[in-house]
Amino acid sequence: MKTNIKVLCMTGLTLAGIFSTAGCRKDNPAMPPPSATSITYASLSDFFSRNGVQSQTFNLDAGTGGTVNGAKGTAISFPDHAFVTKSNVPVTGTVNVELKEILTKKDMLLSNRPTVYFGNPLVSGGEYYLRVTQNGQELKLAPGKRTNASIPTDSNLKGMMAFYGVLDSIGHPGWAYADSSSYYAPASNPVTIASNNYRNFLACDSMNWVNCDQFPDASATWTSLQVRISNMGSLAPAQTSVFIYYDTHNCIFPLYSIGGTGYMTSECWFGQRVHIIVIGLDLNGKVYSSIQSVTVAANLVVTATVVPTTAAAVVAQIAALP
């Protein structure tokens, strides 16, 4: 069964230019731009939308098809006459293609697209979001048509599989197996382009969130990890996210609230070097965070203290992690 996921698409904010004339009074200067510390967010969803990966858009001829090439190296090819409307009417003319490339741990975390399969970690070979519209109407692939995706990666991981985006029972984003080999063709092994330069290939007969993943090695062992936020009272209710950032694997894993000040998982990869990242908002929409490095020990309990910061500082700190 194919799964349709509703996705909120971020639109850019346009700032109107302020023009002065010869008659402007000198004691009425233009307002300065807001400082980083004054920027606030309506919710964590707002934070992730504004600081995560933004959409790229392309025009494509529906009759002839073609390839769109993302700025980070992802290429999506469409066959001729690939699209129909939701009511299965064939589409001709120009269509608009929206693409998000999410390849790194930083992008996965800041876009709130963690690598999790129903509570179990995944190691990613790259994610993307694909949406095609015409005159604002969302389209789908025609029967028998597929896209071909080429995703760049610096890892030569074998046995990659295709997953599609889902929401869990409490609305958190995650990933599920492709429902059949005809839905998303298995990625299998990457193709070597050059040293530390590989590509994973997927053939898909549906469009939405797609992730090229594998489960951790069978030798991995698992333990519980709990994070307790010492000053939870500084944060607004339900406006906190806690992630495990695996230093040596392309894996971002969310912890789930257990009430009060606690977040935890029973599926933390034992012995791994990780960073525990907390991002939250206070009642005024200002950003708080905590980032600390730990090695996962058995039944580890970590105490985190969040401090006021800015989105720019959080983004820079995450970008500097291994």
N, C-alpha and C positions, 0 to 999 in steps of 0.2 A: 504494500500500500504506500503510495507516495504521500509525503507529508508536506503541507503548505505552511510555511512559517511567516507570520506577519513581521515585517521589519520596518522600523521607523527610520526613514532616510533623512540625513542631516542636510539642510540647505545652508548655504553661506549667508552671512549677514553683510548687507551692503551699507556702507557708511556714506551718507550724503556729504558731498564736498561743501565746504563753507567758503564762499567767495566774498572778498572785501571790495569795496568801491572807494572812490576818492572821498566820498562824504562820510565814511565810517569814523566814529569817534575813537580817539586813541585810548580812552579809558574804558573801552569795552572789548578787550582782546578775545580771540577765539578760546573756547574751553580746551584745556589740555586733555590728552587721552587718559583713561583711567590707569592708575598704577596697578602692578601685578597683585599687590596686597588687597586692593579694593574689589577685585573680581570675585563674584559669588556665583553659586550654582543653585538651581531650583531643586535638584535631586542628584543622586549618584548617576542616574541614567543620563542626566544632562552633562555631568562631568565626563563620562565616558564618550558621549556623542561628540563633545567639543574637543576632546584631547586624543581620541582614538584615530584610527586610520579613516581618512576622508575618501569619498567616492571620486572616481575618475569617470568621465563620460565620453562616449564615442558615437559617431554616426556610422550606420552600416546599411548597405542596400540589401533588403530582404530577398530580392530575386536572385542576386548573384552570390550572396554570402561574403565571407572574407574573414580576416583575422584582426583582432584588437590586441595591442601590445601595451601592457601596463608599464608604468614608470619603473617598477622594481623588477621587471623581467618576466612576469607572468604573461603567457600568450594564450588566448582563447580563440579557437577557429570555429566558424559556423559554416555548414554546408549551404548550398543554394536552396531557396524556398523552405527555410528551416522553421518558420514561425506561423502560428495560428492564434486567433483570439481565444479567450476562455470558452467561447461557444463554438470553437473549432472552425472558424472561418479563415481561409488562407489569407496571409498578409503579403502585400506588395508595397513597394516604395521604401522610403527611408525609415529606419527604426533607430531608437536611442538605446545604447548599451551602457549600463552602469556596472562598474567593477571596483571592488575593494580587494587589495592584496594584503594579506596578513601573514607574514613570513617569520617574524622574529618574536621572541618572548615579550619584548617591550610592546610590540604592536598587539599581541594577543591580550596582554594584561590591560593596556590602556583602552582597548576596544571591547573589553569584557567578553572575550571569546576564549575562555580557558579550555585546555585540552583534557576533557573529562568525559568518560563514558559511563553514565549511570553510577557515579560514585567511584569509578576506577580511573587512574591516570592513563593518559595516552602520550606518546612521543610523536610530535608532529613533523611532517615534511612540508608543511605549508597549507594555508587556508585561503579561500577566496569567497567572495559574495558576488553573485551575478544576477542581474535583473535587466530585462529587455521590455521596452514600452514603445508605443506609437500613439502620439497625441494624448499622452497621459494614461493610456490604457495598458495594463500589464499583459504581456503575451506569454505564451508557452511554446515549447518545441512541438512541431508537428509529429504525428505518429511515424516511427521509423527513423527520425532524425536525431542526431547526437552532436553535442559540442565535443571538441578535443582540446583539453587543457594541458599546457606544459608549464610546470611550476619549478622555478629555480630553487636549489638547495645546496648547502655546503656539506651535507652529510650523505654518506654512501650507505644508508640503512637499507637492509634487505627486507623483503616481505611486507612492504607497505600496503595498506588497505584503504578503501574509500569509505568515508563516513559522511553523513549529512546532518545538518543542524536541526536540533530539537530543543524544546523547553522541558525541564523536568516538572515534577508534580507541584513545585512551589514557584515555578516561573523562572528558574535559573537556566541560562543557556548551557547547552552541552552538545554531545554528538552521539549518533547511533549508527550501527552498521547500515550500509546500503542494503535495501530490502531484497535485492536479487542481483545476479550478475548482469542482468539487462538494464538495471536502473543506473548504477554507477559501476563501470567496469573496474575490477581490482587494479590497483596501481602496480603491484608486484615490485620488481626491483628497479632502482633508478638507472637512467642511462648516463654514462660518464661523458662529460663534455671536455673537461680538462682536470688537472689536479685541483681538488677541493672545489670543483665546479660540476654539479650534477643537475639532472632534471628528472622530476617525477611526471608521469603522463597518466591522464585520466580521460576516459571516454564516457560522457554522461548523457542521459536522455531526459534530464530535468534540470531546472535552474533554481538556485537559491544559495544557501550556505553549503560549502563543500570543504572537506578536510582530508588531507592525505596523511594517514596515521599508522602507527603500530602500537601494540601493547608493549610494556617494558619486558626485558629479557626474562625468560622463565626462571632464572636463578634469583631474581629479585625477591626479597623478603619484605614484609610489611608490618607496620606498627601504628599505634595511635599517636596523634599529635594534637595537643590542645593549646590554644592561645587565649590568654586572659588579658583583657585590656584594663589596665590599672585605673585609668581615669575615664571610663566609659561615660560618665556623667557630662563630659565636655561635648559629647556628640549627640546629634539629633536621632530620635528613634528610627530604626530601619534604614539608616543612611551610612552604613559601614560595610566595607568588603575586606576580607582577609584572604590573601593568596600565598601559596607556596611557590616560590620561584626556584626551580632546579638549576643549579649553576652549570652543570655539565650535560644537561639534556634539554631539548627543545620542548619543555613541558611547563605549563602554568596550571596549578591546581587550586580550586577554591575550597575554603573551609566553610562549614555551615554553622549557623548560630545554634547554640544549645540553650539559649536564654541567658538573661543577666549579662555578664561581661564575657562569656565564653564562646569560642568558636573551635570546632574540632573536625577531625577526620579519623577514621580507623584504617585508612589506606595510604599511609605515608611511607615512602620508599626508605627503608632502613639503611643507615650508613652514608646517605647522600649529604653532600654539602649543599645547603639551600639558603635562601633569604626569605624571611617572613615579612610580608608587606601588608600593612594596614593602611587603608585610605578611607577617610570619613569626612562628613560635613557636620558643622555645628548648626544650631537653630537659625543662624543668619546666613547659612549657605557658604561659610568660609571653610577652606580645606585644612584638614589635619592629617598627619601621616606618621608612620613609624616603619623603619626598615632596619632589620638586624639579621646578621649572619649566624647560622647555627649548623651543627652537624647532627643529623637525625639519630637520636638514641632511642632505646626502647621506652615507649610510653612517655614521650617527652612532653613536658609542660613548659611553655614559654610565656613570660610576662612582657607585655608590650605597653609602652607609654606613648600616646600620640601627642604631637606638638603642632601648634599652628604653623602653616607653611603656605606655599602657593602652588598652583598647578604646574607652573613652569619649573619650580624647584623639584617637584615630584618627578616630572618627566625627565629632567636632567639626571636625577639620581638613579632612576631605573635604567636609563640609557647607558650609564657608566658601569652597570653590573656585568659580570662575566656572561 
